[in-house]
Amino acid sequence: MNDVRRSRLARSGGVPQTSRMTLRSLLKRAIPVALALALSACGFHLRSALVLPPDLGPVRVVSVDRYSPLAESLAQALTRAGAEPATERTTNATVLDLMAEQWGDRPISLDELGRAQEYSLRYAVTFELRRPDGTAIVPRQTIELARDYVSNPVQAIGTEGEREILQGEMRREMVASVLRRLDAVARRATADAAAAPAAAAPAELTPPPTTSDTTTP
C-alpha cells in the first residue's frame, strides 16, 4: 500500500492530488482579485462617461510649468473624453489654465532623536476654464490633495523613491478631480438648459367657475 502511494506521489511531483486541486482552486480565486487590485492601484475605475460643457470647441491646456506632467495628462484625458485638441494654428480656443501647482511636505511624526519619520505630502492646483472671449466657464478654484508617507532618516534613497511613486499617484488623482469639476459644471448647465423652456412657457389660464344669476322665488 505504501509502495503504491509513493509511486503516485512520484508521478505527481511529490504533491498529493488533493493538495494540487486545492492549490489550483486557490490560484483561480486569487488571480481575479489580484487583477482587480492592480487595476485599482493604476487608477482604473469604471465610471459614467465624462460630460463636457456644451459648445466647448477646441481646448488648449496651459500651465505655469511649460513641461507640466499634469497639463499633458489633462490634455490627453480631455481628448479621450471627446474634446477637440487645439493646435498651434487655433486662434479661438477654450483654455484650461493651470495657474498654480504646488508641492509641499509637512512632518507629522518624529522619532526618539527628533528626526522626522513621517510626512504629509500636499499637492495643490489652481485652475480655471475660459472661453475664447475670456469669460469663465469654470471659475478659478483650487483642489488640494494630501497623502502620508514614511521617511527613513537613515535610508533617504528609499524615501525619495516612495515619494516619487506617491507623486505619480496624486497627479492621476488630480486629473480625475479636475475632470469631475468640469463634469459637474457641464451637467449643471445641461440641466439648466433643459429647465429653461419649461420655465419660459406661459402658464395655462384656468377659466373662472360659472355662476348663475337666477334666483329661486
C-alpha positions as CSV (number, residue, x, y, z in Angstrom):
1,M,0.0,0.0,0.0
2,N,2.8,2.4,0.9
3,D,4.6,1.5,-2.3
4,V,1.6,2.4,-4.4
5,R,1.2,5.7,-2.6
6,R,4.8,6.5,-3.0
7,S,4.5,5.7,-6.7
8,R,1.5,8.1,-7.1
9,L,3.4,10.8,-5.3
10,A,6.4,10.4,-7.5
11,R,4.2,10.7,-10.7
12,S,2.5,13.8,-9.3
13,G,5.8,15.5,-8.4
14,G,5.6,14.7,-4.7
15,V,2.4,16.6,-4.1
16,P,-0.8,14.8,-3.2
17,Q,-3.6,15.1,-5.8
18,T,-6.0,16.8,-3.3
19,S,-3.3,19.4,-2.4
20,R,-2.8,20.1,-6.1
21,M,-6.5,20.6,-6.6
22,T,-6.7,22.9,-3.6
23,L,-3.7,24.9,-4.9
24,R,-5.3,25.2,-8.3
25,S,-8.6,26.4,-7.0
26,L,-6.9,29.0,-4.7
27,L,-5.0,30.3,-7.7
28,K,-8.2,30.6,-9.8
29,R,-9.7,32.6,-7.0
30,A,-6.7,34.8,-6.3
31,I,-5.9,35.8,-9.9
32,P,-9.1,37.9,-10.4
33,V,-8.7,39.5,-7.0
34,A,-5.1,40.4,-7.8
35,L,-6.1,41.8,-11.2
36,A,-8.8,44.0,-9.7
37,L,-6.3,45.3,-7.1
38,A,-3.8,46.0,-9.8
39,L,-6.3,48.0,-11.9
40,S,-7.4,49.9,-8.9
41,A,-3.8,50.8,-8.0
42,C,-3.3,52.1,-11.5
43,G,-6.2,54.5,-11.1
44,F,-8.6,52.5,-13.4
45,H,-12.2,52.8,-12.2
46,L,-15.4,52.1,-14.1
47,R,-17.4,55.4,-14.1
48,S,-20.0,57.1,-16.1
49,A,-19.0,58.9,-19.3
50,L,-17.5,62.3,-18.8
51,V,-19.8,65.2,-19.8
52,L,-18.1,68.2,-21.2
53,P,-19.5,71.8,-21.2
54,P,-21.7,72.5,-24.3
55,D,-20.1,74.4,-27.2
56,L,-16.6,73.8,-25.8
57,G,-14.8,74.0,-29.1
58,P,-11.1,73.3,-29.4
59,V,-9.4,73.1,-26.0
60,R,-5.8,74.1,-25.1
61,V,-4.3,73.2,-21.7
62,V,-1.7,75.7,-20.4
63,S,0.3,75.7,-17.3
64,V,2.8,77.9,-15.4
65,D,5.2,75.0,-15.9
66,R,5.8,74.5,-19.6
67,Y,6.7,70.8,-19.1
68,S,4.0,70.1,-16.5
69,P,3.1,66.3,-16.5
70,L,-0.3,67.3,-15.2
71,A,-1.1,69.5,-18.2
72,E,-0.1,66.8,-20.6
73,S,-2.2,64.2,-18.7
74,L,-5.3,66.5,-18.7
75,A,-4.9,67.3,-22.4
76,Q,-4.9,63.5,-23.2
77,A,-7.8,62.8,-20.9
78,L,-9.9,65.6,-22.5
79,T,-9.1,64.2,-25.9
80,R,-10.2,60.7,-24.9
81,A,-13.4,62.2,-23.5
82,G,-14.3,63.7,-26.9
83,A,-12.8,67.2,-26.7
84,E,-11.1,68.6,-29.8
85,P,-7.5,69.5,-29.0
86,A,-6.4,72.9,-30.1
87,T,-3.4,73.2,-32.4
88,E,-0.8,76.0,-32.7
89,R,-2.9,77.5,-35.5
90,T,-6.1,77.6,-33.4
91,T,-6.9,81.2,-32.6
92,N,-10.2,80.8,-30.8
93,A,-9.6,78.1,-28.3
94,T,-11.1,77.3,-24.9
95,V,-8.3,77.4,-22.3
96,L,-7.9,75.2,-19.3
97,D,-5.4,77.3,-17.4
98,L,-3.4,75.6,-14.6
99,M,-2.5,78.8,-12.8
100,A,-0.5,77.2,-10.0
101,E,0.9,73.8,-9.0
102,Q,2.4,73.5,-5.5
103,W,4.0,70.6,-3.7
104,G,4.8,70.6,0.0
105,D,6.0,68.2,2.7
106,R,4.9,68.6,6.3
107,P,6.4,66.5,9.1
108,I,3.7,64.8,11.2
109,S,5.8,62.3,13.2
110,L,9.2,62.4,14.9
111,D,11.4,59.6,16.2
112,E,13.2,59.5,19.5
113,L,16.0,61.6,18.2
114,G,13.7,64.3,16.9
115,R,14.1,63.4,13.3
116,A,11.0,63.4,11.0
117,Q,10.0,59.9,10.2
118,E,6.5,60.5,8.7
119,Y,5.4,63.3,6.3
120,S,2.2,64.6,4.8
121,L,2.7,65.2,1.1
122,R,0.4,68.0,-0.1
123,Y,-0.4,68.8,-3.7
124,A,-2.5,71.9,-4.6
125,V,-3.6,73.0,-8.1
126,T,-5.4,76.2,-9.0
127,F,-7.2,76.2,-12.4
128,E,-9.8,78.0,-14.5
129,L,-11.6,77.1,-17.7
130,R,-12.2,80.1,-20.0
131,R,-14.0,80.6,-23.3
132,P,-12.1,82.2,-26.2
133,D,-13.6,85.6,-25.2
134,G,-12.1,85.3,-21.7
135,T,-15.3,84.6,-19.8
136,A,-15.1,81.8,-17.3
137,I,-16.9,78.5,-17.8
138,V,-15.4,77.1,-14.6
139,P,-14.3,79.9,-12.3
140,R,-10.9,79.9,-10.7
141,Q,-10.7,77.3,-7.9
142,T,-8.2,75.2,-6.0
143,I,-8.0,71.5,-5.4
144,E,-5.8,70.2,-2.7
145,L,-4.8,66.6,-2.0
146,A,-2.8,65.1,0.8
147,R,-1.1,61.7,1.4
148,D,1.1,60.5,4.2
149,Y,4.3,58.5,3.7
150,V,7.0,57.2,6.0
151,S,10.5,58.6,5.8
152,N,13.6,56.6,6.9
153,P,16.2,59.1,8.2
154,V,18.9,56.6,7.5
155,Q,17.9,55.4,4.0
156,A,17.0,58.6,2.2
157,I,17.2,56.9,-1.3
158,G,14.3,54.6,-0.5
159,T,12.2,57.5,0.9
160,E,12.7,59.5,-2.3
161,G,11.6,56.6,-4.4
162,E,8.4,56.2,-2.4
163,R,7.8,59.9,-2.7
164,E,8.1,59.8,-6.4
165,I,5.6,57.0,-6.7
166,L,3.2,58.8,-4.4
167,Q,3.6,62.0,-6.6
168,G,2.6,60.0,-9.7
169,E,-0.5,58.6,-7.9
170,M,-1.5,62.1,-6.7
171,R,-1.2,63.5,-10.3
172,R,-3.5,60.9,-11.6
173,E,-6.0,61.6,-8.8
174,M,-5.7,65.3,-9.6
175,V,-6.5,64.7,-13.2
176,A,-9.7,62.9,-12.1
177,S,-10.6,65.6,-9.6
178,V,-10.3,68.4,-12.3
179,L,-12.3,66.4,-14.7
180,R,-15.0,65.8,-12.1
181,R,-15.2,69.6,-11.6
182,L,-15.7,70.1,-15.4
183,D,-18.2,67.3,-15.5
184,A,-20.3,68.9,-12.6
185,V,-20.4,72.3,-14.3
186,A,-21.4,70.7,-17.7
187,R,-24.2,68.6,-16.1
188,R,-25.5,71.7,-14.3
189,A,-25.5,73.7,-17.5
190,T,-27.3,70.9,-19.3
191,A,-30.0,70.7,-16.6
192,D,-30.5,74.4,-16.6
193,A,-30.9,74.5,-20.4
194,A,-33.5,71.7,-20.2
195,A,-35.4,73.5,-17.4
196,A,-35.4,76.9,-19.2
197,P,-38.1,76.1,-21.8
198,A,-40.4,74.8,-19.2
199,A,-40.0,77.9,-17.1
200,A,-40.5,80.2,-20.1
201,A,-43.7,78.5,-21.2
202,P,-46.8,80.5,-20.3
203,A,-49.0,79.1,-17.7
204,E,-52.4,77.8,-18.8
205,L,-55.2,80.1,-17.9
206,T,-57.9,78.4,-15.9
207,P,-61.4,79.8,-16.6
208,P,-63.3,81.1,-13.6
209,P,-66.1,78.9,-12.3
210,T,-69.5,79.5,-13.9
211,T,-72.1,81.2,-11.7
212,S,-75.8,81.5,-12.1
213,D,-77.7,84.8,-11.5
214,T,-81.1,83.0,-11.5
215,T,-82.8,83.3,-8.1
216,T,-85.4,80.9,-6.9
217,P,-88.7,82.6,-5.8
